[in-house]
Amino acid sequence: MTENYTDDSIQTLDWKEHIRLRPGMYIGKLGDGTSHDDGIYVLLKEVIDNSIDEYMMGHGKSIEITIQDTMVVVRDYGRGIPLGKVIDCVSRINTGAKYGSGAFKKSVGLNGVGTKAVNALSSWFTAQSIREGQTKVVEYRKGELVNDFPIEPSDARQGTIISFIPDEEMFGKFRYLPEYVEEMLWNYAFLNNGLSLHFNGQKFLAKNGLLDLLERNIGSENKIYPIIHIKEDDFECAFTHSNNTYNEEYYSFVNGQNTTQGGTHQNAFREAFVKTIRDFYKKDYDTADIRNSLVAAISLKVQEPVFESQTKTKLGSVYMEPNGRSIRNFIGDIISKQLDNYLHMNPETAEALQRKIMQSEKERRDMANIKKLARESVKKVSLHNKKLRDCRIHYNSNHEKRLETTLFITEGDSASGSITKSRDVQTQAVFSLKGKPLNCYGLSKKIVYENEEFNLLQAAINIDESMENLRYNNIVIATDADVDGMHIRLLLLTFFLQFYPDLVRAGHLYILQTPLFRVRNKKETIYCYSEEERQQALKKLGQNAEITRFKGLGEISPDEFRFFIGPGMRLDPVILRRDLSIPEILSYYMGKNTPDRQQFIINNLRLEEDLTEDKVKVE
């Protein structure tokens, strides 16, 4: 029967209700903080962006960020919100100073939504403005004004203080990972020379812009030639070729916003780089050979940027003011002139760059036949029927949905069968391993295509040519919590770090946590991920509760599995420490038995023995 469509079917939501009902329109996905693009980091970014805009306009050289548990405080020393407009600026959509008043130029936020989204999606939110010897404070809960304090005298330094706690009703049991916050703050520092950011006692300051960004992210031992750094007008870039990556890697920004999906400015740089190289060497090198292993950071400042989504991760087509030139021509002219000049003035770098291009050309030709055979092999074994249970929505669909796509890599028929039956078929796919994968440490990328398991896995993920083709936003290793499972996990980590480090650096790789125990009585069931959680469950349910110890994923039924791979899924992100290079990591863990690793094992065996003896004594 057709549902009645009447006047009562039409609803009008106020600003906070709409944000809470459709959060994806404003902050992308929600998430619990295990992914770098989860909503709680977008909330933090939206607040800091306003402080950055103040700095860009010449007001305030320091920003302080404090995160204690779930509470966030951001304090800047800018002009402060006009006291009579504090409520409007934090709770009225399309209210702000970025609509042509001249108070802000080339700012990130132009639609007056950011802070309002933070307000609506927080269980507690306060805004305090200190300006011209006076201060104004307002307090909200879930976007609802609960306290409108009167303007009072203040001798504090001028600026704005925003404090908030993201709402667990929206984000669940979330946590801020310091590594993700620090990465965000370093990017702000690299893009704003001289700006000092302070996070929980740690200082973030850069003096050489994007040059410092690449130095920190690449490491001196991985550069094939010195970083080329170009700055002109509102454009800055730094780039080199790395011996630690097989693909292109970009850190791109527009008005300080990290455009992780690239856009017009990134495409313009890529085109201009290829054209300039061909013109300089007077050779028609293949595009793939020129850009293979290229690592670049790009920053553009433009008035009224047009992004393709509210989360501002991809720049659309805009023109540079005031001359009206296209982004493509603007960046193309700068690269053509500056890079050509640099290569003429630095012949050693020019020679190293040409050697790299020629090396890439040789490797590409050598790999052509292998890739052809690999593609035929993929067709023969019927990828979609035998190894991969695909999802219906892939990474290259609309932006909101692609952020939700996940590929579980699991071992054995039992575990893959349980996950397959309990997954969300719209967004979750399963890749089933056959036994332990090959230890690929020290092997060339040729093995990716010659080894059936690796060949099928790379075809499923689809990043061999470019990270832009990635079919799943989250790649999750799901193995048993035993010695064999840990070994398989280590072998898979070696595969990704050896051949696809960009996937790890971009925060797409995770480890699935699965429960070790099930504790239940007749009324309630609690799944426990540690001995501590098991003890807490026993206190709650009573010592007579039934306890089940899960030995492997295959023992967990599909009905239970949906609790562990649904909205409450626990993931541990694989995060690379900046003080260790990938070759060092792989050599330590996967190389021949080095003295350092032997000593580590001996020390930890002694620790295990000591703990066992202590446990026996206590008992």
N, C-alpha and C positions, 0 to 999 in steps of 0.2 A: 504494500500500500504506500502511495506517495505521501511523504511528510508534508503537512500544511506549511505553506510559505505565506506568512501574514505580517502585519505590522510588528507583532511581538517577536518575529524572527530577527529583526534588525536591532543590533546592540551598539551602543557607543561606550567605549572604554576610556577612562581617563589615562593620563600619561603613564603612571606607575603600573596600572593594571595591564596595559598593553606591553610594556617592557617585560613584566614578569610572565605574561602569557606567551610572548614570542621573543625570548631572550636571544635566540639565534640571529635575529635581525640586527641586533645591536652589538653582541660580543662574540659572534660565532658559536662555538659549542660551549657547554658548561664544563664538565670534567671535574676531577677531584684534585688537580694540581700535579699529577704524575706526568702530564704532557706539557711541553713548553708553550703550546698554544691554547691551553685550557683557559676558561673564562676568568678565573681568579687573577691571572696575570694580565689579562686585558683590562680588568678593573684597575689594577695598579698602574698600568701604562696610561690609561685615560687620565688619571689624576696627575701623574708625573708630566704628561704632555703639556698640561696647562702651565706647570711651573717652567718647563723648557721654553714655552712660548714667551714667558716673561723674560727669561734670560736672553732669548734671541732679539727681544726689543730693547735690550740694554739695561734690564732691571734685575738685580740679584745675581750674585756669582756663586751661590751655594744652595744646595738642596739637601735636606736631611730626610732619610727614609728609615723608619723603624718598624720591624715586624716582630711581634711577640705572640707566639702561638698563632691565633687567627686574627689578631687585631693589627691593622695597618695605620701608620701615621706618616703623612707626607707634609713637610714644612718647607716653604720657600721664603725668600726675602725679596720678593718682587713688590709691585705697587699695592697689592691687596685688592680684593674685590670692592668696588664702591659699596659702602655700608648699607645704603638704601636698596641695593639690588642683590644682596646675598641670597635671599629666598628665591628670587626669580632665576638666578644663575644656576642653582642646584636643583630646582624642581619644576621649571617651566620649559617645556620643549621649545626649540627654536628661539631661545633667549641667549644672547651672548654679545661679545664685542667684536665678532669676526665677520660682520656682514657689510663691510665696506666703510666702517667708521674711521679706519686708519690706525686704530689702536693696536692692531696686530697685522703683520705682514708675513706672508709665506709661512703660515702656521699650519699645524697638522690638522686640527679640528676646525671645520668650517660650518658644521651643522648644529652646534649647540646641543649635542646629545650626550656626549661622553660622561660628564659628571652626573647627569641625571640618571644614566643607566647604573652607575655605581650606587647612587642613592637608592634607587628602586630595588636593586638586587642585594642590598645589605640589610642584615637584621638590625644594625645600629650604624648611624652615620651622623657625623657632626661636621660643620663647616665654620671656621673662625677666620674673620678678616681683621687685620690690624692695619690701620691707615690713619695718618695724620693725628696721632695721639689718641685715637679712639679704637674700640674694638666691638665687633658684633658676632654673636654666636647663635647658631640654629642647630637643632637636634631632630633627627628623624628615626623612625623605625619602619623598615620595609617601604620607604618612600612617603610615609605618613608623618607630617609635622607634629611633633610632640612637645617641643619647647622652642619658643621664639623669644630669646632673651633680649632685653633692651640694650641699646648702645651705651657703653660705659667708657670712662677714661682708661687709657693704658699707656704704660711707658715701655712696653715690649717693642722689639724691632719690627718695622713694617713688613707685611707679607701675609701669606695665607697658610692656614693649617687645616688639612682635611684628614679626618680619622674615620675608619669604617671597619666593620666586620662582615665579610661576605655571608650571606644567609645560607645556613645548612639545609634549609628547606629546598633551596634551589641547587646547591652544589654538593649536598651530602657531606660525608665526613672527609673534608678536604685538608690539604696541607700545602704550605708554601715551601718549595725546595730552594734552598739558598743558591744552588748552582744556576738555576734558571733566572732568579732575580739578579744575581751578579752579572750574568751574560747580558741581560737587558741594560743594566747600569753601565757596563763597559761600552756598549754601543752608544749610549747617550754621551759618554765622555769622549769617545772617538769623534763623534759628530759635532761636538761643541768644545773646541779647544779653550782651555782656561776655566771651564765650568767644573766645580768641585762637587761631587756627590758623596754622601756619607750614608752607609748602610750598616746598621748594627755595629758601629765602631770601625768599619773598614772604609778606606778612602778610595775613590775612583777619580782619576785625573789623567788626561792625555794632553800632549803638547804638539804632536805631529799628525793629528787627524787619522785618516784612513791608512796611512803608512803604519802607524802604531797598531791598528786593527789587524792588518795582515801579518805583521811581525809577531803578534801574540798568537794568532790562529794557525800560522804555518810552522813557525820555528825556523831558526837560521839554517839548520842542516838540511831542510827540505826544499830550499829555493834553488832553482836551476840558474838563475841570474838575479842580480839585485832588484829589489822592488822598484818599479817605475811609478812615480807619484806625480800626478797632474792636477793642477788647480787653476781654474779660470772662471771668472764671473760667479755664477751660481752652480757651477758643476765641479765636482772633485772625483777623482778615481785613483786607485792604486792597484797594481796588478803584477803578477809574475807567473811563471810556469812552475809547477811543483812536481817533485818525483814521488809524491806520496798520494797521488790520486789519479784515476784513469779517466775521469770525466771533467767537465767544466764545473766550477764552483763559484757561486756569487753571493756576496753580501750587498744587498741593494737597499737604498733608502730614498725616501722622498720627504722633504721637510722634517727629517728626523725619524720618520716612520719606517720601520723595517718592512719593506715590501717583499715578503718571503715568496710571493708568487710572481715576482718580477714585474713585467709590464713594458710600457712604451720606452722608458729610459734605458732599461736593461737590453731590450732588443736593439735599440739605437747604438748602444755601446758595442754589442756583439758584431753588428754589421760594419760599423766604422773600423773596428779593430781588424777585421778580415781584409777590408778594402785597403787600409793603410799598409798592412804587411805585404800584400800583393804588389802594391805600387812601389814600396821601398825596395823589395828584392827583385822586382820586375819578373816575377814568376807567378803563374796561376795555380798556386798551391790549393789543395782541397780544403774546404772550410773546416772539415773535421780534424784535419792534421794541424791546422793553425790553432784551433781552440782546444785541442786535446790537452788535458792537465792544466788548463788555464784557471788561475784563481784570481778573482777580482773583487774589489769593493768599489761601489758606485754610490755617489750621493748627489741628489739634485734638489735645488730649492726653487719653487715655482709658486706664483700667486694662484690661488683658487685651483688646487689640484683636483682632478676628477678620478676618484677611485672606483673600482668595479664592485665593491661591497662595503658595508658599514665598517668592517674590521680593517679596511684600508691595506690589504695585503697585495694588491695589484693595481698599478697605475694605468688609467685609461689614456685616451688620446687628448692631449692638451697642447696649448701653444705658449711659447715664452713671451712674456711681456717685457718691454713695451713694443718690441719690433714685430711681434706676431709671427716669428719664425716657428716652424714645427720643432718638436723635441728632437726628431730624427736629424734635421739639418743642423740644429744648434749643437748637439753633441758630436755629430759627424765632423763639423768644421773644427772643433776643438781637438778631437783625437787626431785628425788628419795632420793638423799643423804641429801640435805638441809632440806626438809620438814620432813623427818623421824627424823633427829636430833632435829629439833625444837619441834616436838610433844613429844619426849622423855624428853626434857628439860623443857617443859611447860605443865605439866599434867592438869592444870585447863583449858587451851585452848583445849587440846585434849578431855577432857570430854565435854566441851561445843560444840565442833564440832560434836562429836558422838551423843549428844542429838539432835542436829539439823538434822542430817541424819535420825535418828530414827523417829523424828517428821514428816519429809518429807515422809518417808516410810508409816507411818500411814495415812497421808493426802491423799497420792496417792491411797492407797487401798480404802479409804472411797469414793474417787471421781470416782473410776473406773466405778461403776454402773451408777452413774449420767451422766458421759460422754457418756456411751454407749446409754443411753436413749436419750441424747441430739443429738447424731449423727443420731439416728433413727428419731427424731423429725425433724431434718433438711431435711432428705430425704422426709418425709411425706408432709411437706409444700412446697416442691419444691423451694428451695432457689433461683435458677437462674431465675425462671419464675415470682415469686411473689414479692420478696423484692429487689433483686439485678439485675440491668441491667449491666452486666459485660462488660469489654473492651476486645479487642482481644489480646492485649499484656499484659502479666502479669509480676509481679516483678521478677520472676525467668527466664526471657528471657535474651537477651544480655544486657550488662552493660549500654550502651548508652540509650537504649529504656526504661529500667526499671526505670531510673531516671526521666522519663517523666510521669510515671503512677500516676493517681490520682483517689481517691474515694471520691465522694461528698455524704455526709450524709445530707439528707434534709427531710423536713416535708411536708406531704400532697400530694395529687395526682396532684394538679395543678402545684406546684413548681417542683416536681420530673419529671412530664411530660414535662415541658418546658426545664429543664436541659437535659433530655434524648434526646429530639429532636434536641437540639443545640450543644450537646457535640461532641468531637472528639471520634468516636467509637473505634479508634485504642488504645487510651491511657487513656480515661476517663470513669469511671464507676459511677453508681448512686445507692445508697442504700436509700430506702424510709421508713421513720418512720411512724408508725401508732399512731398518737397522741403523748402525752408526755411520755417519758420513765420513768422508775421507779427511784426514788431517792435511790441509792444503798449505800449511806454513812453508814458506820458501819456494812454493811452486809458482810458475808463471800463470797468467790469466788464461792461457791455452787450456788449462785443466777444467775451467768453467764449462767449456763446450764439449770437451771429450768425456767428462764424467757425467753419466746420465742423471744422477741425483741433482748435481749442481746446475746442469743445463736446464732441467725442468724448473728448478727453483728460480733461476734468474729470468726465465721466460714468464713465469707466473707473476713475478714482481715487476718486470718490464722496465728496468732502469739501466740496461746495458748501454744504451745510446745517450740517455740524458735523464737526470733526476726529474725533469719536468714530466716524464712519462709514467712516473710512479703510480701504480694502480691502487695501492692501499696506503692510507695515511699512517696506520699503525701496523708494524710487523712484530708479532708476539711469539716468542719462543716458549712453547708449553711442553715441558718434559717432566718426568718423575723426579721427586725430591729424594733420589737415592744416588749411589755412586755412578751407576750407568747413565742416569738422567743428567747428572752434573757434567759427565764427560761429553755427552751429546751436545749439551748447552755450550760447553767450551769450544767444541769443534765448529759449531755454527757461528759463534762469536768470531772465531778465527777466520771463517769464510767471509763474513761481512767486513771485518777490519782489513783483511788482506786485499779484497777486490772492490768493495763498495763502502769505503770509509765515510763518504759523503752522506750516506744513509744514516750512519750512526751520529755523525756530527750534527745533522739536521734534526736529531731527536725523534727519529721514527722507529727505533728499535727498543723493545721491552722484554722483560721476563715476566711470565704469568705466575702469580702466587696462587697456590691451591692449598686447601686446608689439610692439616696433618691429622686433625681429630674431628670427630662428630660426637657431641655430648648432648644427650636428650633424655627427657622423661616423658610421661604421658601427655604433658601439656605443651612442651616447647622443645625445639631443637636449636642448638647453637653450634656453628662451625668454627673451629679454632685453628689459627695459623701458627701458633707457637705454644710452648709449654706454659708460658705465663697466661695466655688466653684460656688454655685448658683449665688451669687452676681457678681462674675467675669464673668460668662457666660452672665448675663444680660447686663453688661457693653459692652461686645463684640458684642452681637446680638441685643441689643436695648431693651428698657423697654417694648416694645410691643410684645416681643417674647412670645410664648406659653409656660406655665410652667405646668408640670405634676408632682404631688407628688405620688411616688410609696408607697403604704401601705404594700405591701408584695411581696414575690417572685412570687406568683401565678399571679400577675397582669402584670408581664413582659413577653412579648411574646417570643417564641423561636427565632424569627428573631433578637430580641434585645439581648437575653441572650447570644448569641455567642460572643458579644462584651465583656462580663464580665467574661467569662470562657475560653477565648482564650489566645493568647500570651500576651495580656495586662492585664491579670487577676490580681486583687489586693488581696493579702493575708496578713493577720496578723498572724505571727507565734506565737504559744503558747510557751512562754519561762518561765522556772521556775527560780525564784530568788534563789540564793544560800544561802541567809540568812534566808530563810523560809523552813521548812520541809513540806513534803506533808501532814502528819497528822495535822500539825498546820493549813495549808491552808484549808483543808477539814473541820476541826472542826470549823474554823471561819465562813466559808461561808455556810456550809451545816448542822452543828450541831444544837442543840437546841438554842433558842434565848439567846445568851450569852450577858452579859452587854456590852462588847466591840462592838459587832455588833449593839446592840440597840443604843449605843451612836453614832456610825458611821451614822446610818440612821437618827437620830435626827439632827445631825450636817449638813448633806447634805440636809435634808428637809428645814432647816433654810436658807441654801445657795440658794436653789431653790426659796424660797419665796422672798429672798432679790433680786435675779436676776429678778424675775417677777415684783416686785415693781419698780425697776430701769427702766425696759423696759417700764412700764406704764408711768412713769414720763417723760421719753425721748419722748414718742409718744405724 
